[in-house]
Amino acid sequence: MPIEQLLERFESAWSAADLAQELAATCAADLHYEDPLTFAGPLHGPGALAEHAARLRVAAPDARVESSGPRLTDGRFVAAPVRLLATHTGELESFPPTGRAVSVQAVLYCELDEDRTRLWRVRVFCDLYDAATQLGVLPKPGSLGQKAMLLMRGFGLRPTQ
């Protein structure tokens, strides 16, 4: 499967009805996966990734991942910009739903398996602070709330730019 099709299928897997089957079709059996919400370290195998994605779906059942720019590849490594769009309507761990929409830019940095037919290592880089401000969990940069938070943390007041 060409890299473009592989990435498109991986992105669409996140909102597919049969998530586990789609991830198994696009990921190597010994997959290593990391994103900012995999706190315990990398996930191993498509099954572990499917469980992780299922937990995230509880928090945002309407979540979808879409390409947001050209992909860069040398045939073995791929950098793919994507956008995650979702509405936080369900609980995530002990974090209650906010009902707010979130749009987060991310980059998938992937290494293909030896046969170059499946994703072997995937790391997701995104701005969690931006996501948290969109959800109302953290104050917006430069706001009075952010200044108060910095003051409480002992950083004092800083001039805005």
C-alpha positions in Angstrom: 0.0 0.0 0.0 1.5 3.4 -0.9 2.4 5.7 2.0 -0.4 8.2 1.2 -3.0 5.5 1.3 -1.5 4.0 4.4 -1.7 7.3 6.3 -5.2 8.1 5.0 -6.4 4.8 6.3 -4.6 5.3 9.6 -6.2 8.7 10.0 -9.7 7.5 9.2 -9.2 4.5 11.5 -9.6 6.9 14.5 -13.3 7.4 13.6 -14.0 4.0 12.0 -16.7 1.8 13.3 -14.2 -1.1 13.6 -11.3 0.8 15.0 -9.3 -2.3 16.1 -9.5 -3.9 12.6 -8.5 -0.7 10.8 -5.5 -0.2 13.2 -4.4 -3.8 12.7 -4.5 -3.3 8.9 -2.3 -0.2 9.0 0.1 -0.9 12.0 2.8 -3.5 12.4 2.2 -6.2 15.0 5.1 -4.8 17.1 3.9 -1.2 16.8 5.4 1.4 19.2 3.0 4.4 19.6 3.3 7.6 21.7 1.2 10.7 22.1 0.9 13.3 24.8 -1.9 11.3 26.5 0.1 8.0 26.7 1.4 8.8 30.2 2.8 5.4 31.0 5.1 5.4 28.0 4.8 3.9 24.5 2.0 1.6 23.7 3.0 -1.7 22.1 0.9 -3.3 19.3 -2.3 -2.3 17.5 -4.4 -3.8 20.2 -3.0 -1.5 22.9 -3.4 1.5 20.5 -7.1 0.4 19.9 -7.7 0.4 23.6 -6.2 3.8 24.0 -8.2 5.2 21.1 -11.4 3.6 22.5 -10.8 5.5 25.8 -10.4 8.7 23.9 -13.6 8.0 22.0 -15.5 8.0 25.3 -14.4 11.6 25.8 -15.0 12.7 22.2 -17.2 10.2 20.2 -17.3 12.6 17.3 -13.5 12.9 17.0 -11.9 12.8 13.6 -8.4 13.2 12.3 -7.8 14.8 8.9 -4.7 15.7 6.9 -3.8 19.4 7.3 -0.9 19.7 4.9 1.6 18.0 2.6 3.4 14.9 4.0 7.1 14.6 3.9 8.8 11.3 3.4 12.0 9.6 2.4 10.3 6.3 1.9 11.0 5.0 5.4 10.1 8.0 7.6 7.1 10.2 7.3 6.0 13.5 8.9 2.3 14.0 8.4 0.6 17.2 9.7 -3.0 16.5 10.9 -5.8 18.2 12.6 -7.9 16.6 15.4 -11.4 17.9 15.5 -13.7 16.8 18.4 -16.3 17.9 21.0 -15.5 16.9 24.6 -18.9 15.3 25.6 -17.7 12.4 27.7 -15.5 11.7 30.7 -11.8 11.0 30.2 -10.3 9.2 33.2 -11.7 11.5 36.0 -11.9 14.6 33.8 -15.6 15.6 33.4 -17.0 16.7 30.0 -16.8 20.4 29.1 -19.1 20.3 26.1 -16.5 22.4 24.2 -15.2 21.8 20.7 -11.4 21.5 20.2 -9.3 21.8 17.1 -5.7 20.7 17.6 -2.9 20.7 15.0 -0.5 17.8 15.4 2.3 16.1 13.5 2.6 12.3 13.2 6.2 11.3 12.9 6.2 7.7 11.7 8.7 5.0 10.8 7.5 2.3 8.5 8.2 -1.4 9.1 11.0 -3.2 7.2 8.7 -4.0 4.2 7.4 -0.4 4.2 3.8 -1.6 4.2 2.7 -0.7 7.8 3.4 1.9 10.5 6.0 0.6 12.9 6.7 3.6 15.2 4.4 6.5 15.5 4.9 9.6 17.7 2.3 12.3 17.8 3.4 15.9 18.6 0.8 18.5 19.5 0.2 21.5 21.7 -1.7 20.2 24.8 -1.7 23.7 26.3 -3.7 25.0 23.3 -6.1 22.1 23.6 -6.5 22.7 27.4 -7.2 26.4 26.8 -9.8 25.5 24.2 -11.5 23.2 26.7 -11.4 25.9 29.4 -9.1 23.8 31.6 -6.2 26.3 31.5 -6.3 30.0 31.1 -5.5 31.7 27.7 -2.0 33.1 27.3 -1.9 36.7 28.5 -5.2 36.6 30.3 -5.8 37.6 33.9 -6.3 33.9 34.7 -2.9 33.1 33.4 -1.3 35.9 35.4 -3.1 34.7 38.6 -1.9 31.2 37.9 1.7 32.3 37.5 1.4 34.4 40.6 0.2 31.5 42.6 3.0 29.3 41.3 5.5 31.9 42.5 6.5 33.4 39.2 5.2 36.9 40.0 3.6 39.2 37.5 5.2 39.6 34.1 4.5 42.3 31.6 2.4 41.3 28.6 4.0 41.7 25.2 
